[in-house]
Amino acid sequence: MKHRRLLITFALLVVALLAQFAVATATRPRAARQTKFTVRVENISTPNGQTASDGTRWSFALSPGLWVLHDKKSGLFTEGRPASKGLESQAEDGDPSGLGVFNTPIGMMGPGPIRPGDKYEFSFNASPGMKLSLTMMNGQSNDEFYAPDENGIALFDARGAAFSGDVTAKLILWDAGTEVNEELGIWPNQGPRQKAPNTGVDEHGVVTRAKSETIYTKNAELFRVTITPEPGM
């Protein structure tokens, strides 16, 4: 039954995100010249480096993620608007199925989150004018996720030169507004502890920046995201 629920969730996510992706990429340029990029997401946090109000120590983790290329806004979410079903699944359960997915930590045999010391890596080809958006669940939360703003991350400069470097600071911690928040790392309706997907109390809110979280400004202490273009392309 658990496997069947997962398949149903996957199917709903694919439908929701494909509809948005079609809009986001409607004017994608058809230029022949493309550059291959590799993105690495590293969990650089300290094991059991976070402390809850009751003294519980817990480790920061990131869920499998979703990535999309676009030339306008990403279409994945709109700040101040309700989250789509696809984003709800990503933010609450860490399920990113559909489109480009990175879900298997380097060195692991199958999909899973990245805990301290773990990393994801994925590659794609892109043409000048394209931008990258990616989403990852804050794994110890109810419905929080990391993503750049709706404009995404530019992969080329105005002259068409490929971008290379650290984009950690461009990722923002968002609250999807779909499930009532509990204290990070210890409550029963969060990813590592919930009995089944989508088990928390519905919030019926909108996507907002999670500024109230103590980790909101601590990207550089928790993870690192780098983009590297292939030389000579």
C-alpha positions, 0 to 999 in steps of 0.5 A: 500500500505504501508503494502504491501511495508513492506511485500516486503521489509521483503521478500527481506531481508529474501532471502538476509540474509538467503544466507549469513547465510548459508555460515556463519554457514556452519561448525557449530559444532553439540555438544550436550551441549548447554548454554542458553544466554540472551542478553539485549540491553538498551538505557541509553541515556538522552531524548533530549540529542543530539543537532543539529547544528541548536539548535534542541534537539533530542533523541538517538534511536535504531531500532529493530535488527537482531541477528545470531550465527556463528562459522566463520565470520558473513557473514552479511557484509564485511568492504570495500564492498557494503552492501547487500540488507538485510543490506541496509534495516536494516541500512536505515529503521530499518527493521531486518526481517528474522532469529533471530529478537528482535523488541519489547521493554520490556513492550510494546505491539508491535514492535518499536524502543527503546528510552531513558529508553527502552530496548530489550531482547532476548535469544538463545542456543549456543554451545562452539565455537559459536559467536554472531553478531547483528545489529541495526540501529542508528535510527536518521541516514540515513544508519548507524548501530551498529554491532560488527566487522565481527568476532562477539562476542565470547560466550565461552572462549578457555576452553568452559566456557560461557561468561558473561558480558558487550559487549557494547564496542564491537559494532561499528557504521558503515556507510552502504554506501547505502544512502547519509548522512545527519546531525543526528537527523534533516533531512527528509530522516532519519528513524523517518521523511522519507515519505517511506522506501528507500527514500534518495539519493543513495550513491553507496558506501561501508560499512565503520566505521562512524568515522566522527560522534561525537557519534562514541566513545560514546557507553557507554553514549548511550546504554548498551549491556550485555550477561548473561548465564543461571546458571548451563548449 
